[in-house]
Amino acid sequence: MEKVVWGSSGTRAKIMGSLVSILGALVVVLYKGPIVLSTSSTQPSLTVDSPMASTSQMNWIVGGSLLAIEFLLVPIWYIIQTKIMKQYPAEFIVVFLYNLSGTLISAPVCLLLEANLSAWKINPDITLIAIIYSGFFCTGLSSLVHTWGLHLKGPMYISIFKPLSIAIAAALSVIFLGDALYFGTVVGAVILSFGFYAVVWGKAKEEELSEDLDIRPPSSSTNPLLQSYKVKDNEEITYNDS
């Protein structure tokens, strides 16, 4: 688990890096600015028949609130999972039980919210490919990598990749989807990079200091014993002389 030592440069670097990363993520999401790079393909516009245009304002508020709650609970889950991995370091079994529990909890809820059985029909097309890809990579492999990283580095190292993933998703949307690259995305990505580097540097600094303390001999514990031994000998010599 993480340790907070206010006088340590590694702790200060991790705290400042985390704040800078959050600031960079907010810049990417909230500020666009002028277009830096644009493709020839036309950007899709929201029309009256668009599903996004027909979505009510209340649904956007509920969805945003649920996402905010999720990202507040994810760090707590990382801390709990790190403690679990210390007691039971078996990544595959922990991920299997985690996904099994999620399935058992979400399946009855989904059946109650969607009672129409025809909606559960899966056609052998791109829908099936998307479900298999999401189940294998986004849920199974992603959970396994997260659990392995929590066991190896701790929750702080894994959580810092969350803001960085926003900049990565923006870059991939420009490359593969042909979206426009905005000035705010570039500035936010640069800020995110500095924050990410600061956290990684602080983490490495703390690990280096911890290794030095483990290698260094415990001189402080032996010196009082030697001093007391010398004092005892001097007392015995003085007593014999008298």
N, C-alpha and C positions, 0 to 999 in steps of 0.2 A: 504494500500500500504506500501511498504518497506521504511524505513528511514535510511539514512546513517549518522552516527555520528562517526567521526574518532576517537574520544577519548573513545568510548565505546568498552568494551571487546566483547560484542555481535556482533557488526558490524565487528570487526576484525576477529572474529571466522567465521562469514558467508562468508566473502571474501576469507579467507584462505581455508576454507572448500570447497568452489566452485572451486577454482583453483586446489586443491588436487583431487577433484572428476573428473575434466576434465583430469588431468594427469593420474589417474587410468584408465579411459576409454580408453585413447590413448595407455596405456600399454597393455590392454586386446586385443585391435584391431590390433595393429601394431607389437607386440612382442609375439612370441610363446615360444621359448626356448625348452628345452628337455621335453619329455613326462613324466608326473608324474603318470598318471593312464591310462591304455589302456585296452580295451575290446577284447574279442576273435573274434568279428565280424570284417570282413575285411572292411577297409574304401573305399568308392567309389572313383575311380580314373577318371581323365578327359581323355576320349578317343576322337578319331577324330569325332565319331558320337554323342558325348555329346553336348547338347544344350549350355552349358557354354563354351566349347572349340570352338564352331563355332561362338560365339558372337564376333563381331569385337571390336577392341580397342576403336573406337569412341563411341560405345554404352556404354562401361564402363565409359568413361569420362563424357558423357552426363548424365548417371544415377547418378554418384557420385556428379556431379555439382547440379543436381536437389535435391538430398538428403541434400546437404550442404545448399542450399537456403531454403529448408523446415525447417531445424533445426535453421536457423537464423530468420525465420519468426514466428516460434512457440512461443518464448518468447514474441514477440510483441503482438501476439494474446492473450496470457495469460494476459498481462497487460490490453488490451482493454476489455477482457471478465470480468476481475475483476471490472473494472469501470462500466460495464453494470450490473453486479450483485449487485452493491451498489445502483444503481438507480431502478433496477427491479429484486428483489430477488425471481425469480421463475425458479428453475432449469429445470423442465420438459419442460416448454414452450420455454425457451432459447435453450435447446438442440434440441427440435423439429424444431424450426425455423432455427437453424444452419444446421441440416441434410437436411432439405427441400431445403435450399438455395444451399447447396453443390450438391444435386441431380439435381436441375434445371440448375445449371451451367455446371456440368460434363456430363449430358446426351446428349446434342447436340454435345459436343466435341467428345464424344465416338462414336456417330453415324457418324460423319464426318471422323474420323480416321479408323473406321471399317465399311465399307459400305456393307460387306457381311452379309446378315441377317441370314444365316445358322450358323454363328459363335455365335449368340446370343441364340441359342437353348440350353436349360438347360435339361439335362437328369436326371432322378430320381436315382442318384447314389451318390458316395462320393462328386461329384461336388456340388450337391444341398445341402448336409450337410455342406460343407465348406462355401458356400455362406450364409446360414442361421446363422451359427456360427459366421462368420465374421461380418455380419450385426447386430446381436444382442449383442455380447460381445465386439468385437473390435471397433465397431462404436457407437452403442447406449449406452450400459452400461459404456464403457470407457469414452465417452464424458460426461455422467451424473456424474460419479465419479469425473472427472476432474473439472467440473463446481461446484460441491458441495465443493470440496477441495479449489478451488479458492475463493469461497464465505466465507469459514470458516477460511482459513489460509493465503491466498494471493498467488501471483505468485511465490515467492521465494521458498516456501515449496513444491510446485508441480513440479517446474522445476528441483529440485535436484534429483527427482526420475528417470529422463531421463538417466543420466549416470549409475545409479545403475541398471537399467533394462538390460544393456549390460551384467553385471556380472550374473544377474539372468538368462538371456537367455542362457549364456554359461553353467551354472550349470544344467539347465533343459535339454540341448542338451546332456550332459553327462549321465544324469539319464535315459531319455526316448528314446533318439536316439542312444545311444551307442557310441557317439563321444569320441575321446581321450581328456584327460585333460592335458593341457600344463602348464608348469611352469609359463609362462607369464600371463596366465589367473588367476592363484592363487595369484601371486604378485599384479596384477592389481585389483583383487577383494579386497585384504587387503587394498590397498591404497584407493579404493573407499569407503570402510567401514569407515576408519578414516575421510575422507572428509565429508561423509554423517553425521557422528556423530557430527562433528564440526559445521556443518550448523544447525542441529537440536538443539544442545546445545546453539548456539548463538541466535537462534530464541526464545528458552525458556527463555534465559537470558533477552532479550529485553521485552518479555511479562511480566516477573516478575518485571522489572524496571518500566514498564508502569502501572502495577497494584499498585505498591508502590506510584507512583506519584498521582494516582487517589485517593488513600485512605488518603494520607497525607493532613492535613488541610492547607489551604492557609495562612500561618503565615506571609509571606512576604507582603501580601496585607493589613493586619490589623495593622502591626507595625507602618507604617508611619501615619496612622490615629490616633493611640493612642498617638504617639509622638507629633503630631501637636495639639492634644487636650490638652496635658499637657503644651505645650509651650503657647497656647492661655490663659490657666488659669493663668499661671505665669505672663503673660503680664497684665492681668486684675487686679491681686493682686497688682502688682507693681504700676499700674496706680492709684488704689484706695488709696494706702499708700501715694503716693505723693500728 
